[in-house]
Amino acid sequence: MGRGRAKAKQVKVARQLKYNSGGTDLDRLRTELGVGRGEQDAREPAYADLADRYGDLADIDGTEPDEDDEDDEDE
């Protein structure tokens, strides 16, 4: 029967989250999660760099070219 205090604490926290969600300290949350402030992590290459590097591997419709199709036409 010792759940009364724990349940009351859970209800209190749930109410705070439900009704007071506008006061979130995003800087504190970012610090707790260990996320950098930059928009992009230094380890991740930019999308434009990846598109330049690998853009020739895909057809216009976004699929890889089939090299087997060229061999089938000769037979």
Helices and strands as residue ranges (DSSP letters): H 4-19, G 21-23, H 26-33, H 47-54, G 55-57, H 68-74
